[in-house]
Amino acid sequence: MKDYTNEFQLITNALESATKSLAETESSHMHQSFALAKEDWKKAYKYWLSNDSRFRS
């Protein structure tokens, strides 16, 4: 089974970068949308880690 940890981290980094860029340049509505997407992504990532048997001790 493939380990997707690196892929998850790349997507997380991209969302964080986009959120910061929007905070500096775009409307607050777009910034809020990306911030919410980033939080949803982090929740999904944590859920994936907690339910993947490879990460259980």
Contacts in CASP RR format, 6 or more apart in sequence:
PFRMAT RR
TARGET T0000
AUTHOR 0000-0000-0000
METHOD contacts of the structure
MODEL  1
MKDYTNEFQLITNALESATKSLAETESSHMHQSFALAKEDWKKAYKYWLS
NDSRFRS
1 54 0 8 1.000
3 54 0 8 1.000
8 45 0 8 1.000
8 48 0 8 1.000
11 41 0 8 1.000
12 38 0 8 1.000
12 41 0 8 1.000
12 42 0 8 1.000
12 45 0 8 1.000
15 34 0 8 1.000
15 37 0 8 1.000
15 38 0 8 1.000
15 41 0 8 1.000
16 38 0 8 1.000
18 34 0 8 1.000
19 31 0 8 1.000
19 34 0 8 1.000
19 35 0 8 1.000
19 38 0 8 1.000
22 30 0 8 1.000
22 31 0 8 1.000
22 34 0 8 1.000
23 31 0 8 1.000
49 55 0 8 1.000
END
